[in-house]
Amino acid sequence: MAAVEIREPGGPDVLRAVRRPVPQPAAGEVLIRVAAAGVNRPDCLQRQGLYPPPPGASDLPGLEVAGQIAALGPGIRQADEAWAVGDRVCALLAGGGYAEYCTAPAVQCLPIPAGLDFTQAAAVPETFFTVWTNVFDRGRLGPGESILIHGGASGIGTTAIQLAHAHGARVFATVGNDAKRALCERLGAERTINYRTESFLDILQDEAGGVDLILDIVGGKYLDDNIKLLKPDGRLIIIAVLGGAQAEINLARVLIKRLTLTGSTLRAREADFKGAIAAALREHVWPKLADGTIAPVIQATFPLHEARRAHELLDANQAQGKLVLQVAD
């Protein structure tokens, strides 16, 4: 099968088109003939040698795909419904998506929502799983509460804005330019802040009196201002550290305001944990995807063998929404 591998740690030019054997599904897994694969920032981190796949996962990059089930491993069931060869699915992976075939735990597969094609469906799993578990499970965002989403025009950001807005929350976002501002406001952000020229802390303290929840992909340099901005009993969810992994904070503010500071990564979690997220998405989010209330935001698509171009956009911070690789017609 055709695939794209990481030759060695480095820039986008280390991505190489290769031929690999078709993987075989183990117990509880399905083999997917991949039609499209999402490209995400963790793929770039893996390419740089900073985010290796967990033990037992494919060394190929790619954390989400859409396609058709080509074969079944032993003992496959999701709840009381068995998957069948030919079913159209999208799936969250621990690796292996940049290929014509990949395996996935059956519990991490979901039927493609009505009205979505393979390209759109491939842009769903990684960001929707991540946002659901962090904003709603860990962050406990409630209707009427307020959330600040850093990196609002990213794949995570565009997903979080839509889900939080549909949930009845007040949504704020940071962006880096006017085009990204317009995108976030179209998706449901009440107020956007250009982090290059404006202070999200000053603006949201003045206009909103703080926020209940912050979803942060920046980390280090934002940590102190995030803590200052949170309301009493506020929650800070850190899911990436693009701005640095270390910072000095005043812990007294955390105590006085009874704040919760937490972080998470999803890739290495066990299949049953991810399966529970899949079940929640199917119940709460899939109907909204089917009726068009929310939709993945896709900036561009590329052929599989041109994955390098997608990585170049992400490295340059020029992506708005998701980038997708076309693997099959």
C-alpha positions in Angstrom: 0.0 0.0 0.0 1.0 3.6 -0.5 2.0 5.5 2.7 3.9 8.5 4.0 6.6 7.9 6.6 8.9 10.1 8.7 12.4 9.4 7.5 14.1 11.1 10.4 13.2 13.9 12.8 13.2 17.3 11.0 11.2 19.6 8.8 8.4 18.8 6.3 10.9 17.5 3.8 11.6 14.4 5.9 8.1 13.1 5.0 8.6 10.4 2.3 6.2 8.5 0.1 6.8 4.7 0.5 5.2 1.3 0.0 4.3 -0.6 3.1 2.5 -4.0 3.7 -1.2 -3.7 4.5 -1.6 -4.0 8.3 -3.8 -6.8 9.7 -6.5 -6.1 12.3 -6.0 -7.6 15.7 -8.7 -8.7 18.1 -11.2 -5.8 18.5 -9.9 -3.9 15.5 -11.1 -3.2 12.0 -9.1 -2.6 8.8 -10.0 0.6 7.1 -9.5 1.4 3.4 -8.6 5.0 3.9 -10.3 7.6 1.6 -9.0 10.7 3.5 -6.8 11.5 6.5 -6.8 14.5 8.7 -3.6 16.4 9.3 -3.0 17.8 12.8 -0.3 19.7 14.7 0.6 16.5 16.7 1.7 15.0 13.3 4.2 17.9 13.0 5.4 17.3 16.6 5.9 13.6 15.8 7.8 14.6 12.6 10.1 16.8 14.7 10.8 13.9 17.1 8.8 15.5 20.0 5.7 13.3 20.1 6.5 9.6 19.5 3.7 7.1 18.9 2.7 5.1 22.0 3.9 1.5 22.3 2.3 -0.8 19.8 1.0 2.0 17.5 2.0 2.4 13.9 5.1 4.6 13.3 3.3 6.3 10.4 1.8 9.7 11.3 -1.9 10.3 11.1 -4.4 10.4 14.0 -7.7 10.4 12.1 -9.2 8.9 8.9 -12.4 8.3 7.0 -13.0 5.4 4.7 -14.7 2.0 4.5 -14.2 -1.1 6.6 -12.2 -3.6 4.5 -11.8 -6.4 7.1 -12.8 -7.3 10.7 -10.6 -8.5 13.5 -12.0 -11.1 16.0 -14.6 -10.0 18.5 -15.7 -6.7 17.1 -18.8 -5.0 18.6 -19.7 -1.5 19.4 -22.4 -1.6 22.1 -24.8 -4.1 20.5 -24.1 -3.2 16.9 -21.6 -5.2 14.9 -19.6 -3.4 12.2 -19.6 -4.9 8.8 -17.2 -4.9 5.8 -18.2 -1.9 3.6 -19.4 0.3 6.4 -18.4 4.0 6.0 -16.6 5.1 9.1 -14.4 7.8 10.5 -11.9 6.8 13.2 -9.5 8.1 15.8 -6.1 6.5 15.7 -2.9 6.4 17.7 -1.0 6.5 14.4 -1.0 5.1 10.9 -3.4 7.4 9.1 -1.1 8.6 6.3 -1.7 5.4 4.3 -4.1 3.6 2.0 -5.0 1.2 4.8 -4.9 1.4 8.6 -6.2 -0.5 11.6 -8.3 1.0 14.4 -10.0 -0.2 17.5 -13.6 -0.8 16.6 -14.8 1.3 19.6 -12.9 4.3 18.2 -14.9 4.1 14.9 -18.0 6.1 14.3 -20.4 6.0 11.3 -20.0 9.0 9.0 -22.7 11.5 9.8 -25.4 11.9 7.2 -24.5 14.5 4.6 -20.7 14.4 5.2 -18.4 13.1 2.6 -15.1 11.3 3.3 -13.1 14.5 3.3 -15.3 16.2 5.8 -15.5 13.1 8.0 -11.7 12.8 8.1 -11.5 16.2 9.6 -13.7 15.3 12.6 -12.3 12.7 15.0 -9.1 14.2 16.4 -10.5 17.6 17.2 -14.0 16.5 18.2 -12.7 13.8 20.6 -10.2 16.2 22.1 -12.6 19.1 22.5 -15.4 16.9 24.0 -13.2 15.2 26.6 -11.5 18.4 27.6 -14.3 21.1 27.4 -17.2 19.0 28.5 -15.9 16.0 30.5 -12.9 17.7 32.2 -13.9 21.3 31.9 -17.6 20.8 32.7 -18.7 23.7 30.6 -22.3 24.5 31.3 -24.9 26.5 29.3 -24.6 30.2 30.1 -21.0 29.9 31.2 -18.1 31.6 29.4 -15.1 30.1 27.6 -11.9 31.5 26.2 -10.4 29.4 23.4 -6.8 30.2 22.5 -5.9 29.6 18.9 -9.5 30.0 17.8 -8.9 29.5 14.1 -7.0 26.2 14.6 -8.7 22.8 14.1 -9.2 22.5 17.8 -10.4 26.1 18.0 -12.9 26.0 15.3 -14.4 22.8 16.7 -14.4 24.2 20.3 -16.1 27.4 19.2 -18.9 25.6 17.5 -19.5 23.0 20.2 -19.4 25.6 23.0 -21.7 27.9 21.1 -24.2 25.1 20.4 -24.1 24.2 24.1 -25.3 27.7 25.0 -22.0 29.1 26.3 -20.5 32.6 25.7 -17.5 32.1 23.5 -14.4 34.2 23.2 -11.3 33.4 21.2 -7.8 34.6 20.5 -6.6 34.9 16.9 -3.6 36.2 15.0 -5.1 38.2 12.1 -8.4 39.7 10.8 -9.2 36.7 8.5 -9.0 34.4 11.5 -11.1 36.8 13.5 -13.9 36.8 10.9 -13.8 33.0 10.7 -14.2 32.6 14.5 -17.0 35.2 14.7 -18.8 33.5 11.9 -18.6 30.2 13.8 -20.1 31.7 17.0 -17.4 33.6 18.9 -19.0 36.6 20.6 -15.6 38.4 20.8 -12.2 37.8 19.3 -8.9 39.2 20.5 -5.9 39.7 18.2 -3.1 38.4 20.5 -0.5 40.3 18.4 -2.0 43.7 19.1 -4.4 43.3 22.0 -4.4 41.9 25.6 -7.0 39.2 26.1 -6.7 39.7 29.8 -7.5 43.4 29.8 -10.3 43.1 27.2 -12.1 40.2 28.8 -11.8 41.4 32.3 -13.3 44.7 31.2 -16.0 43.4 28.9 -16.9 40.0 30.5 -15.6 40.2 34.0 -13.5 37.1 33.4 -14.3 33.7 32.1 -15.3 30.3 33.6 -13.2 28.1 31.4 -10.1 28.5 29.3 -9.0 26.0 26.6 -5.3 26.6 26.1 -2.9 25.4 23.5 -0.2 28.0 24.3 0.9 27.2 27.8 3.9 28.9 29.4 3.7 32.6 28.5 -0.1 32.7 28.9 -0.3 30.9 32.2 -0.2 33.8 34.6 -2.7 35.9 32.5 -5.0 32.8 32.2 -5.1 32.5 36.0 -5.8 36.2 36.5 -8.7 36.0 34.0 -10.5 33.0 35.4 -13.5 33.7 37.6 -13.8 32.0 41.0 -14.2 28.2 40.6 -12.8 28.6 37.0 -11.1 25.9 35.1 -7.9 26.0 33.0 -7.5 23.1 30.5 -4.0 22.9 28.9 -3.8 20.6 25.9 -0.6 21.9 24.3 2.4 24.1 25.1 3.2 25.9 21.9 4.3 28.9 23.9 6.5 27.0 26.3 6.3 24.3 28.9 7.5 26.3 31.9 6.2 29.3 33.7 6.1 31.0 37.1 2.7 31.6 38.7 1.3 33.0 41.9 -0.3 30.0 43.6 -2.2 32.3 46.0 -4.5 33.2 43.1 -5.3 29.6 42.5 -6.2 29.1 46.2 -8.2 32.3 46.6 -10.3 31.7 43.5 -10.5 27.9 44.0 -9.3 27.3 40.5 -8.8 24.0 38.7 -5.7 23.7 36.5 -5.4 20.5 34.5 -4.0 19.1 31.3 -4.3 16.1 29.2 -3.2 14.2 26.1 -5.4 11.7 24.4 -3.2 9.7 22.0 -1.9 7.2 24.5 -5.1 6.6 26.4 -6.7 3.2 26.3 -9.2 2.2 23.7 -12.1 1.9 26.1 -11.5 5.5 27.3 -11.7 6.7 23.7 -14.6 4.5 23.0 -16.6 6.2 25.8 -15.9 9.6 24.1 -17.0 8.1 20.8 -20.3 7.0 22.4 -20.8 10.5 23.9 -20.1 12.1 20.5 -22.5 9.8 18.7 -25.3 10.8 21.2 -24.7 14.5 21.6 -22.8 15.7 18.6 -23.5 13.5 15.6 -27.1 14.8 15.3 -25.7 18.3 15.1 -23.3 17.3 12.3 -26.1 15.5 10.5 -28.4 18.6 10.5 -25.6 21.1 9.7 -25.7 22.9 13.1 -22.0 22.3 13.2 -19.5 21.3 10.6 -15.7 20.7 10.3 -13.9 23.7 8.8 -11.5 22.6 6.1 -9.1 25.1 4.6 -7.4 22.8 2.0 -6.8 19.3 0.8 -3.7 17.7 -0.6 -2.9 14.3 -2.2 -1.3 11.9 0.2 2.1 12.1 -1.4 2.1 15.9 -0.9 1.6 15.7 2.9 4.7 17.9 3.1 2.6 20.9 1.9 0.1 20.5 4.7 2.9 20.4 7.3 4.4 23.5 5.8 1.1 25.4 6.4 0.9 24.2 10.0 4.5 25.0 10.7 4.0 28.5 9.4 0.8 28.9 11.5 -1.1 29.7 8.3 -3.9 27.1 8.6 -7.5 28.0 9.4 -9.5 25.0 10.5 -8.4 21.6 9.2 -6.1 20.3 6.4 -7.0 16.9 4.9 -5.0 14.4 2.7 -6.9 12.8 -0.2 -5.9 9.1 -0.2 -8.4 7.5 -2.5 -11.0 8.6 -5.0 
